[in-house]
């Protein structure tokens, strides 16, 4: 399995509701960062806390142990991230405690506008990294744990701004027969019915809206003919109605409950892949990876499945498992594994070795995990689906284009100065 330290070693101790010693209206949460010295120290690498809730909004901290890419050398960076949708205004402070629970360092912000989900505010130059390891400062406890306290204070004087209602309006149109202009007839087995009802013997009907499908699920929209038909109908016989319900609900801005996602991960992956609902496919892939233990008995089957569905994350998990168990892997039957996949296995062995080496600010994309690559693609507004090779090529091309644009801008600026 891939290293998931960033999900396991940062733990909120849920001191929520305890007032800050310095400010009324503040609520604080202590976050314990275990084995701080083991966290990646390359510039730009971050680890993220579990989420906590304050004033109806979800938050977390993003910690760059080796500093943000724009930080001064030798400094760790720390940002507060707004994990909820909608708008929030808050001032906050972050303190480092020593092992005796005394404050060693504090930084405060003025009121900050968190105008969207995933908006962050914080400090690139938060604290010198070498101070944390200075034994005379007693910052790390005997187990190497770093304690950080985050205190948030909302701006009660700020105007209330409601969330954008459009998402709820669109989600509310899901299965709305009165406004629908297209209709799916899905399957006749394992029909989607409420608990306790008998399975239907005829196809299950799902009403939908052509415009929403065109924008959010073009392949589903393409199943219908011209716009002239009053109510166009399309039959789908290769997806179970229950799975189609999840998929169509997602298209309308809904979500799939975690239990359903884990239970039906493969069916959702297959349907979402067939009809190009890419983000749902990746969400189901992550659920499948989380709920599946790769073993010597299922490694080859999972590898072939990942390759057939273009599941880069699952493929990486299997490859890493084989690399970590290289001796036992020699006893597996690779007869049905395509030759290009065998090449990928050997690359995974080398990538595992390279990951253990210290990586600089601009370390090779080839040693990044699939999640890192997808995160970078998403930040740049690029397509997050595809193989590892396709993602690396897209990022390489984008980086080259950005460098060329920056060079042109510098050249234009120099020309204007000469004039």
N, C-alpha and C positions, 0 to 999 in steps of 0.2 A: 504494500500500500504506500502511496506517497506520503511524504512528511506533512503532517497537519498540525504542527506545533502551534500555529497561529490561532487555531480553534480550540486548543486544549489548555494552553499554559497561561492564558490571561483570564483571570476569574474576578468578576465583580462580587464584592462581599455584601452587597445590598444593604448598605447603611443609609438607604434612601429615607428621606424624611428628617434626618438629624440636621438641625440648623447649623450653618457655618458659624464659626467663632467670630468671624469678622463682619458678617452682614446678615441682617434679617431678610427673609424672603429667599434665602439660598437653600438649596438642598444639595447634599454631597453624597458621593459614592466613592468608596475606596476600591482601587483596582490593584490586585496583586499580580505582578509580572514574574512568574516563576522562572528560574534558571535563565536570568537575563543574559548571562555571558554566552549562552548557547544560541541566542537569536541571531539571525543573519546580520552581519555588520557592513555589508556592501551598501554604497550610496544608492538611494532610491528604493531600497527594499523595505517594506513596511509590514507590520503585524497589527492585528486589529482585535480590540476587546469584544467580549460579548456585549449585546445591547442592553441598555437600561432605560427606564422611562421616567420622564419628568414633565409635569404640566401637560400630560396628554401626548407628548412627543417622545419618540425613541431616539436615543443617542448612543454613540460609542466613541472610543478614542482610536486614532490611528497613530501608531508609534513607529518612527523610523530609527531603529537602534544605531545605524551608521550614518544617519542624516538624510534629509531630503536631497534630491539632486541639485537644489539651489541653496543648500545650507553651506555654511562655512565648514571647512575641513575640521573634523574632530568633534563636531557638535551632533547631538541627537535631536531629532525633530519630533514635535508632538502637536497633533491637531485634534479638535473636537469635530465629529461628523454628525450631521443631522440625518437620521435614517428614515424619518417619516416623510410622507408627502405633505404638501402645503407649506405655509409660511410661518416662521418663528423668529422672534427677536429676543436675544438673551445676551447678558454679559456673563463671563465665566472666568474662573481662575483655576490653575492647576498647580498643585504642590507636590514636591518630592519629600517623603518622610524618611528619616533614618530608622535603623532597626529598633530604636527606643521610642519610635512614634513621634519624634519631634520634627517640626518642619525645617528642612534644610534649604529649600529653594521654592519660590513662588513667582508665578507670572500671572498678570491679570489682563483682561481685555476690556475695552469700552463696549457699549452695546453693539452687537453684530447682527446683521440681517441674514438669516438662513432662508433664502428665498426659494429654495427647491430641495428636493430629496437629494441626498449625498453631498450637499454643500458643506464645505469644511472651512473652519477658521482655526488659526493657531500660530505656532512659531516654528520657523525653519531652524533657527538657532536657539533652541530651548535651553540646553544645558550641556556643558562640556562632558563628553563621554568619559574622559579619564578621571573626572571627579567621582564618578559612580564607583570606579574600581579602586579609588584611593581609600585604603583601609583605615586611615586616620579619621575619615569622615563618617565611618560606620553606616554607610547608606544601604548596602546590601546586607541582608540578615545572614545567619549561618548557613542557610540553604541556598544562598544566591538569589533571593527574591527581592525585587524592587517594588516598593509601595508608592502608589500615586493616588492622590485625592483630587477628584474633579468636583468643583462647586459651581452650580449654575444658578443664575438669578435672572428671572424673566423681567421684561419691561412692562409693568402693569399700565403705564401711561401710553404705550404704543397702541395705535388703532387696531381694532379687531378686524382681521381680514379673513373671510371664510375661504375654505378650500374651493378650488375650481369644481363646479358641479358636473362638468361635461362627462367625466368618467362614469359617474353614477347614472347619468342620464342614458349613456350608451349601454351600460351594463343592464339598465332597467328595460331596454328594448329586447333583451335576450328572450327568444321564444314568444315574442309578442305577435300573435296571429293577426291582430287588427291592422298593424302597420306593415306586416311582412309582404314582400313581393316575390319571394322564392321559397321553395319548400324541398327539403331533403327527405327521402324515404330510405331509412337505413335498416338493413338486415331483417331477419325474421327469427333469429335465435338469440338467446341471452339478451332479450330486449331490456331496454332501460325502463324499469318499473320501480315504484316505491316499495320499501320493505314490506313484506307481508302479502304483496299482490302476486297473482299467478303470472308466469311469463307469457307475453303476448305471442300469438301465432302468426301475426301479420307484421309487416314492416312498421317501424316506429317513425312517426312524422316529426320533423324539426323545422319550424318556420324561421326564416332569416331574412336579411335585407341585402339586396344586391350591392348597394354602395359600400356598406361596411365590409362585405366580403372582398370587393374589388381592392379596397385600401389595405385590408389586414390579412386576407387569405386569398390571393389571386388565383391559386390553383383550384380552390373550391368554387370561386366565382366562375371560372372557365367551364365548369360542368353545365352551365346553363346557356341557352341559346340567346336570341336577340332580346332587346329590352321591350319588344312589342307585346310579349305575352303578358297577360294579366297576372297570373300566378304561375311561374315556371317551376317545374319539378325535375329533380335529379335523383337517381337511385344510386345508393352506395351499399355494396354487398361485401366489401372486404374489411370492414371495420365493425366491431361490436357496437351496438347502440349506446351502451354505457360509456364506452371509450369516446365515441363521437360526441356525446353530451359534454364530456370534460373538454374536448378539443374546441367545440363551438363556443362553449362558455368562456374559454380562454381568449378566443378571438374577440369576444365582446368585452374584454377587460377584466374577466373574472380570474379566479385562481383555483387550483386543484388542492384539496386538503392533503396534508402530508401523508396521512394513512393511506388514502386512495392512491397517491402518487407512488408510494413505496410498493403497494400491493400490485398495482397494474403498470409498473414502470415500463416493462418491455412492450406491452400493447400500446401504451401511449407513445413510446419512442417510434414504433413501427408506423403508427397512424400519422404522427406529426411529421415524420420523415417523408412519407408518401405524399402528403399534402403541403409540405414546406411551411409548417408552423414551427420555425426554427427555434425560437426562444423556448417554446414549450418542450421541444425535443431535448434541448440542452438541460432544462430543468429536470426532466424525467431521467436523463442520463446521470445527472448528479445524484438523484435519489437512488438510482440503481447501484451506482458505485458505493454510496453510503450504506446500502442495505445488503450488499453482496460481499461475502468473504471469499477472496480468490484463494484457491487451493491447487495443488498439483492435479487433482481430479478434474477441475473445471477450467483450468487456465487456458487450454487450447480452445475449448468451446467459446469462452468469453473473448479470446483474441480474434477468432474468426467472426464472431458476431459483431464485435467492435469494428472490424474492417469492413464488413458488409454494409453496416449502417453509417459508416464514417463517423464513429464516436471516438474522437481524439482523446478525451479524458479517460474513458474506459480502457482504450488501448494503452495509454500511458501507465495506468494502474497495473495492468497485466504485465507489461514490459518491465516495469520496476520490480514486480514480484519475481519474475524470472531472473532478473539481474541480481536481486538480493539472495536468490536461492540457486545460484549458478550451478553448483555441484549436482543438486537434485534435479535440476532442469535437464541435465544431459540424458536422463532416463525417459524423458517424455517422447512421444511419437509425433514427430513433426512432418509426417508423410503428407498430410493434407494441407499443410501450411504453405501458401505461395512463396516463391523465392524472394520476392520483394519484401515480404513480411519478415523473413529470416534476416535480411539485411537490417531491418528496423530493430530487431532484437539485439543485434551486435552494436548498433548505434546506441541503444538504451544502456548497454553495459558501459560504454565509454562516457555517456552523459552522466551516469551515476558517479563515476570517478571524478568527472569535471566539476560536478555540483559541490563536492566536498572541498574543492579548492577555494581560496579567497577570490571573490569576484570584485572587479573594480567598477567604477561608475558606469562605464559603457560595456559591460560584459556581454559576451556573445549571446545572441538570441537563441542559439541552438541548445543552450543549457537551461533555458527557462522552462518552467512547468507549463502545462497546457492552460491552467488557470491564470498564470501570469500573462501568457500570450493573449488569452481572451480578454483579460482586463485591459491590457494596453490597446487592443483593437477597439474595444468598446469606448475607451476614453478618446480615441481618435475618430469615432463615428464610423468605423470600418466593420465589415461583415465578420461576425465572431464564429461562424460555422466553417467547417473545413478541416482538413488534415493539418498536422503540425507543420508539414512542409509548406502548405498553402498559406498558413497564418504567418510563418516566418517570412515568406516571400512578400506578402502584403505589407508587413511592417517594414521590411527592408526598402521596398519601393516607396512607401510613404515617408520614411526617414530621409531617403535620397531627395524626394520632391521638396520636403520641408527645408533641407539644407540648401537646395538650389534656390528656393524662394528667399530664404534669409540672405543668401549671397547677393541676389539681385537687388534686394531692398537696401543692403549696405552699399552696393554700387550706386544705386539711385541717389542715396543720401550723400555719398561722396561727390557725385556729379553736381548736386544742388549746392553743396558747400563751395565748390569751385566757381560756380556761377556768381 
